Amino acid sequence: LPGAGKRPCGFPVRAIVGPKMDAKSPSDAKGVAPELPDERSVTEKIDEGVKVLKVSELDKLSGSDEDKEKFEDLYASLSKEYPDHLPLLISGLKYYDHKDRRANNLEKIVKIADCIVALIDEKDLAAHFGTEHDKEDAKACKEHKEMEEKKAFLVESLARKARAAADKKEGFSDALMHLKKWVDIDNSNLKYCILVLERDAQAGRSGSVLKLLNTLIKTNGEDTKGGICPLSKSELLERRAALFEKLGYSHLLTNDKKWRAIASPKSYALF
């Protein structure tokens, strides 16, 4: 190391760095949680496998309008067979809350969401997440995984219920308050931005609505993907135009319509 009063030309410094070990998978890099041995009987494993397969096949029918009748008949049948199976209820909730079906099924969405909430013990859930679990204990890790799944189901059902309540214009505030006990719905979590927009609109906070719409438009609505209501750029622009019209900002509305034509052209000229 150079410096006054030190050895001329400094002292040599040498560091030896070992080779980097490549992880075979992400789980290898983070460490794998210990697992309990499966002590279920063969019959129990088969029954569980059949149930999972039935729900999986049901999900495959949810994406096509051609299979609408098949889905609804099978869902009704499975609901009688497995009335307290959360993944099944979530599948039905997502199906009826689809943008092409939800307008005629708001009551059903609220009903299914209420069924899911009733099946989850929120006090146990709160107690579990109020303390850290032992990451080296197989039983604790299994319980934590189950609780995370239940919390995800609870949050999704409460969020979809809140949105349906907003459209029904009945019970939105209560549903939103319940949801906020479990997740931060504000701008930091844009998966629930549709609820934030509705809340601020009902409160008359037009500036907040416009600010959030502008934020979402900058990313073409990418931040809403994976949420309860993905919004495309054209849908966001339509919402902003409706807000400008409501506020009487005719000059901004005219300018916005011009940019909408540029941002979302119906076709492109051939080269």
Summary of the structure (lengths in Angstrom):
residues: 271
radius of gyration: 26.1
end to end distance: 64.3
largest distance: 89.0
contacts: 667
relative contact order: 0.06
helix: 65%
strand: 0%
